[in-house]
Amino acid sequence: MKLERLSCRRRVALLLDYLDRELPASERKLLARHRASCRSCTGLLASLGRTVRTLHALKRVSKPPVSACRALAAELRSIEGTLP
């Protein structure tokens, strides 16, 4: 697996699966090895980890308004279209 060759969308999905411990052990090892030598992926993984932890904490505090959820979903859909 060469993360450099993956699209941004696939790379983010892979890193999220890594954070969620949903990758098979072989892919997890490859990604861990890659992360050790790639500052870009290390930074992205740290950022995604903080985002996931923050979202989980917010979920425990209160449920966001439906309008905020819709706005966030719309923004994510618009950004998704710009990723390679």
N, C-alpha and C positions, 0 to 999 in steps of 0.2 A: 504494500500500500504506500503510495506516494502522495502525501497530503498536498504538496505543492501543485500537483496536477489536478486536484479536485476543484470543482466550482465552489464559490463562496458558500452557496446554499448547502451543498453537500458537506462541506467542511464544518459548518456550524451545526448541522444535524448530527454529524459524527461526534463532535465535541460534547454536544448535549447528551447523546447516548452514553458517552464516556462518563460524564458527571453523574448520570442516573444509574451507572453500573449495569447498563443494558447491552454492552458489547460482549461478544464472545471473548474468552480469555486470550486467544491468539491475537485478535485485533486490538484488545486492550493493551497487551504487551508492546505491540508495534507502535501504537499511539503514545504510550508512555515513553518509549525510546525516542521517538520523534520529538516529543515535547521537551525532552532533556536538551536537545540541540537547536530548537527553533524558538527564538524569542517572540516571534509573531504569534505562534500558536499558544505559547505559555501565557502571553498577555491576554489573548482572546479567551483562553480557558479561565483565567483568573476573573476576567470581567463577567463572563457568563456565570461563573460560580457565585459572584456577588449578586448578580441580578436575580438568579434563582433563589438564593437565600432571602433576599429582600422581598421578593414576591411571596414566598412562603410565609414570611413574617407578617406581611400585610394581610394575607388571607386569614391569619389567626386573629388579627386585630378587628377588622371589619370587612364586610363585603362591599366592594366598590359599586357605585351606581351603574345601572344598566347602560346609561348613556356614555359613561366613561369606557365601559367594555366595548361598546360598539365603535367609539372613536378610535380606541387603540387597535381594534381589529382592522378597521379601515386603513389606518396608517401603516400597519404591518403589511397589508396587502399591497399598498402602493410602493412600499420599500422593496418588497419581494420582487416586484417587476423590474427593479433596477439592478439586481444582483446578477453577476455573470453566471 
